[in-house]
Amino acid sequence: MDAARSPRRIDYLLRKADYVNWHRQQSNRQILRSQQGFSEVESSRPKACRGCVNYHGISYGYSRERRTPLICGFHPFGWEGSDCPDWESLKG
């Protein structure tokens, strides 16, 4: 039974180490941005979607040329105006 658990444990430890490395890189980038004066990084969210619980923002597709972002379930390509009628607060 220990042999069956060992590969899972190794996989878990490798994923954990990858996450720690990724997090360290993100922290270093944030430090460099703040030192260079880039503390206010522009958000990639559309202005009408900022702070909305319905925001999804993941791109789907098999190739880079054909990828399409899904902004939210109500408005797949985003809301054009400034006030979305389906906007809900993140802190509900």
PASEBA-1860 file (N, C-alpha, C; in nm, 3 decimals):
! residues 92
1> MDAARSPR> 0.081/-0.119/0.000/0.000/0.000/0.000/0.086/0.126/0.000 ~ 0.204/0.120/0.062/0.292/0.236/0.064/0.345/0.268/-0.075 ~ 0.366/0.163/-0.155/0.415/0.186/-0.291/0.312/0.259/-0.376 ~ 0.183/0.236/-0.352/0.079/0.304/-0.429/0.068/0.450/-0.389 ~ 0.097/0.482/-0.266/0.087/0.620/-0.219/0.210/0.701/-0.255 ~ 0.322/0.638/-0.272/0.447/0.707/-0.298/0.444/0.794/-0.424 ~ 0.395/0.745/-0.540/0.390/0.832/-0.659/0.299/0.953/-0.639 ~ 0.190/0.935/-0.567/0.101/1.048/-0.540/0.170/1.152/-0.454
9> RIDYLLRK> 0.243/1.105/-0.356/0.315/1.196/-0.267/0.423/1.272/-0.344 ~ 0.494/1.202/-0.429/0.597/1.268/-0.510/0.535/1.371/-0.602 ~ 0.422/1.335/-0.666/0.353/1.429/-0.753/0.309/1.552/-0.677 ~ 0.256/1.531/-0.556/0.213/1.643/-0.472/0.331/1.734/-0.439 ~ 0.444/1.674/-0.402/0.560/1.754/-0.365/0.616/1.832/-0.484 ~ 0.613/1.772/-0.602/0.659/1.842/-0.722/0.568/1.960/-0.756 ~ 0.435/1.938/-0.747/0.342/2.047/-0.774/0.357/2.159/-0.671 ~ 0.380/2.121/-0.546/0.399/2.219/-0.440/0.525/2.302/-0.465
17> ADYVNWHR> 0.634/2.236/-0.506/0.758/2.306/-0.535/0.741/2.400/-0.654 ~ 0.668/2.356/-0.757/0.640/2.443/-0.872/0.562/2.567/-0.830 ~ 0.464/2.548/-0.743/0.386/2.662/-0.696/0.472/2.759/-0.614 ~ 0.558/2.706/-0.529/0.646/2.792/-0.449/0.737/2.873/-0.541 ~ 0.792/2.810/-0.644/0.877/2.883/-0.739/0.798/2.989/-0.815 ~ 0.678/2.954/-0.859/0.594/3.051/-0.929/0.563/3.171/-0.839 ~ 0.526/3.142/-0.714/0.491/3.248/-0.620/0.611/3.339/-0.593 ~ 0.728/3.280/-0.580/0.850/3.358/-0.558/0.877/3.449/-0.678
25> QQSNRQIL> 0.859/3.398/-0.800/0.879/3.481/-0.918/0.779/3.596/-0.923 ~ 0.653/3.568/-0.889/0.553/3.674/-0.888/0.587/3.781/-0.784 ~ 0.633/3.740/-0.669/0.672/3.835/-0.564/0.789/3.920/-0.611 ~ 0.887/3.857/-0.674/1.002/3.933/-0.725/0.959/4.032/-0.832 ~ 0.870/3.993/-0.920/0.821/4.085/-1.023/0.749/4.203/-0.962 ~ 0.668/4.176/-0.860/0.596/4.285/-0.795/0.692/4.382/-0.727 ~ 0.797/4.329/-0.665/0.897/4.416/-0.603/0.965/4.502/-0.708 ~ 1.004/4.442/-0.821/1.068/4.518/-0.928/0.975/4.623/-0.985
33> RSQQGFSE> 0.847/4.589/-1.002/0.751/4.688/-1.052/0.740/4.806/-0.958 ~ 0.732/4.780/-0.829/0.717/4.889/-0.733/0.844/4.974/-0.729 ~ 0.960/4.913/-0.746/1.085/4.989/-0.747/1.099/5.074/-0.873 ~ 1.042/5.028/-0.982/1.050/5.100/-1.108/0.939/5.203/-1.124 ~ 0.846/5.209/-1.028/0.738/5.306/-1.037/0.614/5.252/-1.104 ~ 0.602/5.121/-1.117/0.486/5.060/-1.180/0.391/5.002/-1.076 ~ 0.371/5.072/-0.967/0.285/5.019/-0.862/0.139/5.013/-0.906 ~ 0.101/5.101/-0.995/-0.035/5.101/-1.048/-0.036/5.029/-1.183
41> VESSRPKA> -0.048/4.899/-1.179/-0.053/4.820/-1.302/-0.197/4.820/-1.353 ~ -0.213/4.851/-1.479/-0.346/4.858/-1.539/-0.409/4.719/-1.541 ~ -0.532/4.711/-1.497/-0.604/4.584/-1.494/-0.642/4.541/-1.635 ~ -0.642/4.409/-1.658/-0.682/4.358/-1.788/-0.834/4.344/-1.799 ~ -0.905/4.361/-1.688/-1.051/4.353/-1.690/-1.111/4.476/-1.756 ~ -1.220/4.457/-1.830/-1.290/4.574/-1.881/-1.342/4.658/-1.763 ~ -1.350/4.789/-1.780/-1.392/4.876/-1.670/-1.529/4.839/-1.615 ~ -1.620/4.795/-1.700/-1.754/4.760/-1.653/-1.754/4.632/-1.570
49> CRGCVNYH> -1.646/4.552/-1.577/-1.640/4.424/-1.508/-1.559/4.427/-1.379 ~ -1.494/4.538/-1.348/-1.409/4.544/-1.230/-1.492/4.532/-1.103 ~ -1.457/4.437/-1.019/-1.527/4.414/-0.893/-1.652/4.330/-0.907 ~ -1.674/4.268/-1.023/-1.795/4.189/-1.046/-1.768/4.041/-1.019 ~ -1.861/3.977/-0.952/-1.849/3.837/-0.919/-1.868/3.749/-1.044 ~ -1.931/3.798/-1.148/-1.958/3.720/-1.269/-1.841/3.719/-1.367 ~ -1.734/3.793/-1.340/-1.620/3.800/-1.430/-1.552/3.664/-1.439 ~ -1.521/3.619/-1.562/-1.454/3.491/-1.583/-1.315/3.516/-1.639
57> GISYGYSR> -1.304/3.576/-1.755/-1.178/3.624/-1.810/-1.078/3.521/-1.858 ~ -1.119/3.399/-1.883/-1.026/3.297/-1.933/-1.046/3.281/-2.083 ~ -0.935/3.267/-2.156/-0.941/3.249/-2.301/-0.948/3.101/-2.335 ~ -1.028/3.070/-2.436/-1.045/2.931/-2.479/-1.010/2.919/-2.627 ~ -0.953/2.806/-2.664/-0.915/2.778/-2.802/-0.786/2.698/-2.806 ~ -0.762/2.630/-2.916/-0.646/2.543/-2.924/-0.522/2.613/-2.976 ~ -0.537/2.719/-3.051/-0.420/2.790/-3.101/-0.429/2.936/-3.059 ~ -0.316/3.000/-3.054/-0.310/3.139/-3.009/-0.393/3.231/-3.101
65> ERRTPLIC> -0.394/3.201/-3.230/-0.468/3.285/-3.325/-0.619/3.271/-3.309 ~ -0.664/3.156/-3.263/-0.808/3.130/-3.255/-0.864/3.141/-3.113 ~ -0.780/3.182/-3.017/-0.827/3.194/-2.878/-0.926/3.307/-2.866 ~ -1.031/3.281/-2.787/-1.135/3.381/-2.762/-1.155/3.393/-2.612 ~ -1.147/3.516/-2.559/-1.171/3.530/-2.415/-1.320/3.525/-2.383 ~ -1.354/3.457/-2.276/-1.490/3.455/-2.225/-1.492/3.549/-2.106 ~ -1.553/3.665/-2.123/-1.553/3.767/-2.018/-1.645/3.727/-1.903 ~ -1.769/3.695/-1.933/-1.861/3.645/-1.829/-1.972/3.565/-1.896
73> GFHPFGWE> -2.051/3.496/-1.816/-2.158/3.413/-1.870/-2.272/3.494/-1.929 ~ -2.294/3.614/-1.877/-2.402/3.698/-1.928/-2.363/3.770/-2.057 ~ -2.241/3.819/-2.061/-2.191/3.895/-2.176/-2.056/3.837/-2.217 ~ -2.055/3.734/-2.304/-1.932/3.663/-2.337/-1.819/3.751/-2.390 ~ -1.851/3.860/-2.457/-1.748/3.948/-2.513/-1.732/4.076/-2.433 ~ -1.798/4.085/-2.318/-1.787/4.203/-2.233/-1.901/4.300/-2.257 ~ -1.919/4.391/-2.164/-2.023/4.492/-2.173/-1.964/4.618/-2.233 ~ -2.029/4.675/-2.332/-1.976/4.790/-2.403/-1.990/4.921/-2.324
81> GSDCPDWE> -2.097/4.934/-2.249/-2.120/5.058/-2.175/-2.041/5.063/-2.046 ~ -2.073/5.162/-1.962/-2.001/5.177/-1.837/-2.070/5.104/-1.720 ~ -2.202/5.087/-1.725/-2.274/5.021/-1.616/-2.343/4.896/-1.668 ~ -2.291/4.779/-1.628/-2.348/4.652/-1.671/-2.472/4.623/-1.587 ~ -2.583/4.582/-1.650/-2.704/4.555/-1.573/-2.695/4.428/-1.488 ~ -2.598/4.340/-1.517/-2.584/4.214/-1.442/-2.470/4.218/-1.342 ~ -2.414/4.336/-1.315/-2.300/4.350/-1.225/-2.340/4.318/-1.082 ~ -2.259/4.233/-1.015/-2.281/4.199/-0.875/-2.147/4.216/-0.801
89> SLKG> -2.153/4.265/-0.680/-2.034/4.290/-0.600/-1.965/4.160/-0.562 ~ -1.832/4.162/-0.555/-1.756/4.045/-0.514/-1.782/4.010/-0.368 ~ -1.806/4.108/-0.286/-1.825/4.084/-0.142/-1.968/4.054/-0.106 ~ -2.054/4.040/-0.208/-2.192/3.999/-0.198/-2.261/4.037/-0.078
END
